């Protein structure tokens, strides 16, 4: 039931809003995600560890159907939550995509 609600919301928003100029896709191997989830020790979590692989498959399926919107893939495997080490390059890559 919750999935159907999210799906209806997504379809409604897709009709009302234009596609974004750019999609930034963060990617990290599933074992790294599992380790990070365990380290967070949250009392409430909306997804289970066993859902991560399914979510990855759904995300890849959705991304493959995007069409003309450019997608910037960002590897978030390294442990730098502030992204300071890649920020300059990231800003340049975004500028290049949006200005092309």
C-alpha positions as CSV (number, residue, x, y, z in Angstrom):
1,X,0.0,0.0,0.0
2,X,2.8,2.5,0.9
3,X,4.5,1.7,-2.4
4,X,1.3,2.4,-4.4
5,X,1.0,5.8,-2.6
6,X,4.6,6.7,-3.5
7,X,4.1,5.6,-7.0
8,X,1.0,7.7,-7.4
9,X,2.8,10.7,-5.9
10,X,5.7,10.2,-8.3
11,X,3.5,10.0,-11.3
12,X,1.6,13.1,-10.3
13,X,4.7,15.1,-9.7
14,X,6.2,13.9,-13.1
15,X,3.1,15.3,-14.8
16,X,3.3,18.6,-12.9
17,X,7.0,19.3,-12.8
18,X,9.5,19.6,-15.7
19,X,12.4,17.2,-15.9
20,X,15.5,18.4,-14.0
21,X,18.4,19.9,-16.0
22,X,20.7,17.4,-14.4
23,X,20.5,14.3,-12.2
24,X,23.3,13.5,-9.9
25,X,23.4,9.8,-9.1
26,X,25.4,8.8,-6.0
27,X,26.7,5.2,-6.2
28,X,28.4,3.0,-3.6
29,X,28.8,-0.8,-3.5
30,X,26.2,-2.5,-1.4
31,X,28.6,-3.9,1.2
32,X,29.8,-0.3,1.9
33,X,26.2,0.8,2.3
34,X,25.5,-2.1,4.7
35,X,28.5,-1.1,6.8
36,X,27.5,2.6,6.8
37,X,24.0,1.7,7.9
38,X,25.3,-0.4,10.7
39,X,27.5,2.4,11.9
40,X,24.6,4.9,12.0
41,X,22.7,2.9,14.7
42,X,19.4,4.7,14.0
43,X,16.4,3.8,16.0
44,X,14.1,4.3,13.0
45,X,15.0,3.2,9.5
46,X,12.6,3.1,6.6
47,X,14.5,0.5,4.6
48,X,15.9,-2.8,5.6
49,X,19.4,-4.0,4.7
50,X,18.0,-6.7,2.5
51,X,16.1,-4.0,0.5
52,X,19.3,-2.3,-0.7
53,X,19.9,-4.6,-3.6
54,X,16.2,-4.3,-4.8
55,X,16.4,-0.5,-4.5
56,X,19.6,-0.5,-6.6
57,X,17.9,-2.6,-9.3
58,X,14.9,-0.3,-9.3
59,X,17.1,2.8,-9.4
60,X,19.1,1.4,-12.4
61,X,15.8,0.6,-14.2
62,X,14.5,4.1,-13.6
63,X,17.8,5.8,-14.7
64,X,17.9,3.7,-17.9
65,X,14.5,5.3,-18.9
66,X,15.4,8.9,-18.1
67,X,15.9,10.0,-21.7
68,X,17.6,13.2,-22.5
69,X,18.4,14.5,-19.0
70,X,22.1,14.3,-18.4
71,X,23.2,12.1,-15.5
72,X,26.3,12.8,-13.5
73,X,27.5,9.6,-11.7
74,X,29.3,10.3,-8.5
75,X,31.2,7.5,-6.8
76,X,30.6,7.9,-3.0
77,X,32.7,4.8,-2.1
78,X,35.4,6.8,-0.3
79,X,34.6,7.9,3.3
80,X,34.4,11.7,2.8
81,X,30.9,12.7,3.8
82,X,31.7,16.4,3.1
83,X,33.0,15.6,-0.4
84,X,35.7,18.2,0.1
85,X,38.2,16.2,-1.8
86,X,36.1,16.1,-4.9
87,X,34.1,19.3,-4.7
88,X,36.2,21.3,-7.2
89,X,36.1,18.6,-9.8
90,X,32.4,18.1,-9.2
91,X,31.5,21.7,-9.7
92,X,33.5,21.8,-12.9
93,X,31.8,18.6,-14.2
94,X,28.3,20.1,-13.4
95,X,29.2,23.3,-15.2
96,X,30.5,21.4,-18.2
97,X,27.3,19.3,-18.4
98,X,24.9,22.2,-18.0
99,X,26.8,24.5,-20.4
100,X,27.0,22.0,-23.2
